[in-house]
Amino acid sequence: MATFRATVPTFLARRGPTGVEGVRWKPFTNLPVSAEVAAQELQRIYRETGSLTPDLIVSASAEPDAVLHDCFEWDDDEAARAHRADQARYLLRHLVVVYRKSDQTLTHPVRYVINLRRSPADERLEDDEDQPRNTYLPIAQVMGDEQVRRRYVAQAFADLMRWRARYRDVEELARVFRAIEEVEEHLGRGSLAV
């Protein structure tokens, strides 16, 4: 069987780290087990199976006394509803539109709808739990409303910053990171506030 090693990936090793300092959940993660316990269970599953897949993790967690059991919805009606909501999100993510430009050429396909997260200002003004945290808007509406468009650009830039933070240790992307910094300087952080 393969063994799961808590060592540093090769691309990080060139920079000097020698081992895992600890594991933790990403901010705002809401799971009923500690990150350390989850990591240990994932290591156990990996040692036993030589792989980690969602199906293996769910199977290993099916028994009520399983370590990760409470991380999953076991009520079939609720799980089915959640699955259908995921299918709706899949549908929304995969629908694209192509526009004809004034010179009669076609644009590249763009998403038909945009997932626009509520801004921090929305969160402060509307404390209504019935309001969704995210909503999907047609791209034409987003681009046609200057305030909504600014929110979309700010959201896109925030996503880009998270991507940069996620891959900051990949040396081969240094040129991309420099280009992001140039865009950041060009746009100015203040101009992205909504």
C-alpha positions in Angstrom: 0.0 0.0 0.0 1.1 3.6 -0.6 1.8 5.8 2.3 0.7 9.3 2.8 3.6 11.5 3.8 3.3 14.8 5.5 6.2 16.3 3.6 6.7 19.4 1.6 5.9 19.2 -2.1 8.9 19.5 -4.4 8.1 23.0 -5.6 8.1 24.2 -2.0 11.2 22.3 -1.1 13.3 24.5 -3.4 12.3 27.5 -1.2 13.5 25.9 2.1 10.6 24.6 4.2 11.4 21.1 5.6 8.1 19.8 6.9 4.5 20.5 7.8 4.0 22.9 10.6 0.4 22.0 11.1 -3.0 21.7 9.4 -6.0 24.0 9.7 -9.2 24.7 8.0 -9.5 27.6 5.6 -11.2 30.7 7.1 -15.0 30.4 7.5 -14.9 26.6 7.2 -17.8 25.1 9.2 -17.1 21.4 9.9 -17.7 19.5 13.1 -14.2 18.0 13.4 -10.8 19.6 13.9 -8.5 19.9 10.9 -6.0 17.7 12.7 -8.5 14.9 13.2 -9.7 15.2 9.5 -6.1 15.1 8.3 -5.4 12.0 10.4 -8.5 10.3 9.0 -7.6 11.2 5.4 -4.1 9.7 6.0 -5.7 6.5 7.4 -8.0 6.2 4.3 -5.0 6.9 2.0 -2.8 4.3 3.8 -5.6 1.7 3.5 -6.6 2.3 -0.1 -3.7 4.0 -1.8 -6.0 6.8 -3.0 -8.2 9.7 -1.8 -11.4 10.2 -3.7 -14.7 11.7 -2.6 -16.4 8.3 -2.9 -13.8 6.6 -0.7 -14.1 9.3 1.9 -17.9 9.1 2.0 -17.8 5.2 2.2 -15.3 5.4 5.0 -17.5 7.8 6.8 -20.9 6.0 6.4 -21.0 4.4 9.9 -22.3 6.7 12.6 -19.2 6.2 14.7 -16.8 7.1 11.8 -14.5 10.0 12.4 -15.9 12.1 9.5 -19.5 10.9 9.7 -20.9 14.2 11.0 -19.2 16.1 8.1 -21.9 14.7 5.7 -25.6 15.0 5.3 -27.1 11.5 5.8 -30.7 12.5 5.5 -31.5 11.3 2.0 -34.2 13.9 1.3 -31.9 16.8 2.4 -28.9 15.3 0.6 -31.0 15.0 -2.6 -32.1 18.6 -2.3 -28.5 19.7 -1.9 -27.4 17.6 -4.8 -30.1 19.2 -7.0 -28.9 22.6 -5.9 -25.3 21.6 -6.9 -26.7 20.5 -10.3 -28.4 23.9 -10.7 -25.0 25.6 -9.9 -23.4 23.3 -12.5 -25.9 24.3 -15.1 -25.4 28.0 -14.3 -21.6 27.7 -14.5 -21.6 26.0 -17.9 -24.1 28.1 -19.9 -22.2 30.5 -22.2 -23.1 33.2 -24.6 -21.4 34.5 -27.8 -22.0 38.0 -29.0 -21.6 39.5 -32.4 -19.5 42.6 -32.4 -20.1 45.7 -34.5 -17.4 44.5 -37.0 -19.4 41.2 -37.3 -16.8 39.1 -35.6 -17.9 36.9 -32.7 -16.7 37.3 -29.1 -15.2 34.3 -27.3 -17.8 32.4 -25.3 -18.5 34.1 -21.9 -20.6 32.8 -19.0 -24.2 33.7 -19.5 -24.7 34.4 -15.8 -22.2 35.7 -13.2 -22.2 34.5 -9.6 -22.1 37.8 -7.7 -21.4 37.6 -4.0 -23.0 40.0 -1.7 -20.7 42.8 -0.8 -19.7 43.5 2.8 -21.9 46.6 2.7 -24.9 44.4 1.7 -24.0 42.1 4.7 -24.2 45.1 7.1 -27.3 46.6 5.6 -29.3 43.4 5.2 -29.3 41.0 8.0 -31.9 38.8 6.4 -31.1 35.2 6.5 -33.6 34.5 3.7 -31.4 36.5 1.3 -28.9 34.3 -0.5 -25.2 35.2 0.1 -24.7 34.8 -3.7 -26.9 35.5 -6.6 -26.5 34.8 -10.3 -27.1 37.7 -12.8 -27.1 37.7 -16.6 -23.7 39.0 -17.8 -25.5 41.6 -19.9 -27.2 43.0 -16.8 -23.9 43.0 -14.9 -22.0 44.9 -17.6 -24.9 47.3 -18.2 -25.1 48.6 -14.7 -22.0 50.5 -13.7 -22.3 49.9 -9.9 -22.9 46.2 -10.4 -20.1 46.0 -12.9 -17.7 47.7 -10.4 -18.7 45.0 -7.8 -18.0 42.3 -10.4 -14.6 43.7 -11.2 -13.8 44.0 -7.5 -14.9 40.4 -7.0 -12.8 39.2 -9.9 -9.8 41.0 -8.6 -10.3 39.6 -5.1 -10.6 36.1 -6.7 -7.3 36.8 -8.5 -5.6 37.8 -5.2 -6.8 34.5 -3.6 -5.4 32.6 -6.6 -2.1 34.4 -6.3 -1.9 33.6 -2.6 -2.8 30.0 -3.3 0.0 29.6 -5.9 2.6 32.1 -4.5 5.2 29.3 -4.0 5.2 28.2 -7.6 8.3 29.8 -9.0 7.3 29.1 -12.6 4.4 31.6 -12.2 6.6 34.6 -11.2 5.9 36.4 -14.5 2.2 36.0 -13.9 2.5 37.4 -10.4 4.4 40.4 -11.7 1.7 41.1 -14.3 -0.9 40.9 -11.5 1.1 43.4 -9.5 1.1 45.7 -12.5 -2.7 45.5 -12.8 -3.0 46.1 -9.1 -0.9 49.3 -9.4 -2.8 50.4 -12.5 -6.3 49.9 -10.9 -5.3 51.1 -7.5 -6.7 49.2 -4.6 -9.0 52.1 -3.7 -10.7 52.1 -7.1 -11.9 48.6 -6.5 -13.9 49.4 -3.4 -17.7 49.1 -3.7 
